[in-house]
């Protein structure tokens, strides 16, 4: 994306990120239109390559934000040794990266007005997603360890 900013001095990284995000969010509508009107397969393939390029560039742009969200979330769990050891920064980063790689889920409610920052929106969303994922996994683990959970586990193995 740095190359795109260098070649187009009028556009910033944020503007390119917004452009790629708009392309990714509108992809299903465009793809439906292309498939209904039975466009040439060559054009469809080019569009799919374009979308893949948008996804990769957008993902690469947001990787530092993923790391930042992982660090901040991990800092929140410093007082809880069980969570801190089970979910180190790297694990939080992996959760964030998996979420960012599917931008249509995270950015459904993104406001494309100029005052909205893609990075700030992503950071807040990722912190919430990481916390929710950890809570969900911990809840699943505690259910398995409870009396009823152990009985269900034994019944499944029988």
N, C-alpha and C positions, 0 to 999 in steps of 0.2 A: 504494500500500500504506500510505502514511502516513495516508490518510483512514480506512482500515480500522482502523488502530491507534488513531486519535483517537476513532472511534465505539465501539470495543470496548476499553475501558481494561484489561481482563483479559488481552488477547492482545498479544504483542510481535511485532515484525517477523519474528523467527526462527520463532515459532509459525505465523504466516501463511505463511511460506515453506515450512514443513514440510507444512502443509495443502495448499497448491498442488502441492507435489511428490508427496504421496500421491495426489492426484487424477490427476496426470499419469501416475504409474507404474501406477495401477490402471485406466487408461482402456481398455486393450485388452480386459480382462476384462468391464468394464461394457458396452462397445460390442458385444462378442460376445453378451452376454446380451440387450441391447436388440434386436439384429438377429435373433437366433434366435426370440425371442418375438413377433416382428413387432409391436412397439409402434407407436403412431401416429407418422407421419413428423414431425409437429410436435414431439413429445417428443424424437425423435432429433436434430432440428435444434437444439433448445434445449440438449441435452447437448453437441453439437459447439460451439456458441457458448460455453458454459460452459468447455469445455476450452481453446478459443482464448484466452479471457480469462485462465484460469489460466496458460497458457503465456506470454502477454505480460507479466503481472504478475511471474511468476517470473523471466523473462528480464530485466526492468527491475531487479528486486531484485539480480540477480547481475552486472549490468554493471560496477559499481565493482570487484567481485572480478576480473572479466575484465581490467580495466585494471591492477589490482595484479599479477596473474599475468604479464601482458605486460611490465610494468616489471621485475619480478624476473627473468624469463627473459632479457630483453634485457640486464640487468646481468651475467648469467652469461657472455654472449657479448662483453663489452666488449674482452677481450683478443684476440679473433679478428676481424680487420678484414673478412674476406670475409663472414662470417656476419652481422656487425653491419650492414654496408651492404646486404646482400641482404634481411635480415629486420629492419627497423626496428621500433620499438615498435608502430607502427600495424599492421604486418603481423601481429605476434604477437597484438595485440588482435583483429584480424579472425579469426584462427584460433580464439582463445578464444571469441569470440561465436558462431561457427558451431557449436562444440562444445556450448556451453550451450543453444543453441536446440533441441537434441535431448536433453533431460534423461534420457530412458530409457536412453541409452547410458552416460552418465557416472555416474548414480546407481543403477546396478544393485545395487552392493554397499553402498549407504549404510545405516548402522545408525540406526534411528529412535529409539534410546534418548536420554534427555534429555542425556546427557553429550556427545553428538555434535553438532557445529556444522555447519550447512549451508555456511556461508561457508568454514570451515577445510577441510572436505572438498573443496569446489569449488576452492579455491586450490591445494591439492596436486594434485588431478586435472588442473587446467588447465595447471599448470607441466609436468607429465609429458606431457600431450597436445601442447602447443606444442613441447617438445623432440623428441618422437617425430615430429611432422609435419615439422619442419625437417630432422631426420636422414634421414627418408624421402625428402624432396625433394632433399637434397644427394646422397644415394646414387644416386638416379635420374639426376641431372645428371652425376655422375662416371662412371656406367656408359655414358652416351651419349658421353662424351668419350674413354673408353678405346678401344684399338685394335678390340676386338670390337664395342663399341658403335657406332663409326664405320662399320664394315663392315655392321652390321645396318641402320643408317640409310641407307647407300647402296643396299643391297638393296631396302629399302622404297620408295625414290624411283624405282628403275629400273622 
